[in-house]
Amino acid sequence: MGKTVLLNRVRDYAVEKGFLTIFIEAHEEKSMPVLLLPHLRKILIKLNSYEQLSEIARRGLRVLKSFASVSRPS
């Protein structure tokens, strides 16, 4: 079994269990924060729509904003 097949099965299982997932393709010229930030922001905004999770999502968005500001290249 290849890595992609395994990752797709893990993603499918997570979705079945109610987890939100994202697909990120690694890129040699982009740092991990640059790759992750837009996707994490989308998930946190989606979580904000769930009333019981909205405070957790808002806190996550604040942390993400802080993380983004320190991980920007100079």
C-alpha positions as CSV (number, residue, x, y, z in Angstrom):
1,M,0.0,0.0,0.0
2,G,1.4,3.4,-0.9
3,K,1.6,6.5,1.3
4,T,-1.1,8.4,-0.5
5,V,-3.5,5.4,-0.3
6,L,-2.8,5.2,3.4
7,L,-3.3,8.9,4.0
8,N,-6.6,8.8,2.0
9,R,-7.9,6.0,4.2
10,V,-7.0,7.8,7.4
11,R,-8.8,10.9,6.0
12,D,-11.9,8.9,5.1
13,Y,-11.9,7.3,8.5
14,A,-11.6,10.7,10.2
15,V,-14.4,12.2,8.2
16,E,-16.6,9.2,9.1
17,K,-15.9,9.9,12.7
18,G,-16.9,13.6,12.3
19,F,-13.5,15.2,12.1
20,L,-12.8,18.1,9.8
21,T,-9.9,17.4,7.5
22,I,-7.7,19.3,5.0
23,F,-5.5,18.4,2.1
24,I,-2.1,20.1,2.0
25,E,0.5,19.3,-0.6
26,A,4.1,20.0,0.5
27,H,6.0,22.5,-1.5
28,E,9.8,22.8,-1.2
29,E,9.7,26.6,-1.6
30,K,7.0,27.3,1.0
31,S,7.4,27.0,4.8
32,M,5.1,24.8,6.9
33,P,3.3,27.9,8.4
34,V,2.7,29.3,5.0
35,L,1.1,26.0,3.9
36,L,-0.9,25.5,7.1
37,L,-2.2,28.9,8.0
38,P,-4.9,29.3,5.3
39,H,-6.3,25.8,5.9
40,L,-6.3,26.2,9.7
41,R,-8.0,29.5,9.4
42,K,-10.8,27.9,7.2
43,I,-11.3,25.1,9.7
44,L,-11.4,27.5,12.7
45,I,-14.0,29.7,10.9
46,K,-16.1,26.6,10.2
47,L,-15.8,25.6,13.8
48,N,-17.0,29.0,14.8
49,S,-20.4,28.3,13.3
50,Y,-21.0,25.5,15.8
51,E,-22.4,27.4,18.8
52,Q,-20.8,25.2,21.5
53,L,-17.4,25.5,19.8
54,S,-17.5,29.2,19.0
55,E,-15.4,30.4,21.9
56,I,-12.8,27.7,21.3
57,A,-12.7,28.6,17.6
58,R,-12.4,32.3,18.4
59,R,-9.5,31.6,20.8
60,G,-7.9,29.4,18.1
61,L,-8.3,32.2,15.5
62,R,-6.5,34.6,17.9
63,V,-3.7,32.1,18.4
64,L,-3.4,31.5,14.7
65,K,-3.3,35.3,14.0
66,S,-0.5,35.6,16.6
67,F,1.3,32.6,15.1
68,A,1.0,34.1,11.6
69,S,2.5,37.4,12.7
70,V,5.6,35.8,14.1
71,S,6.1,33.2,11.3
72,R,6.2,35.8,8.5
73,P,9.5,36.1,6.9
74,S,11.4,39.3,7.5
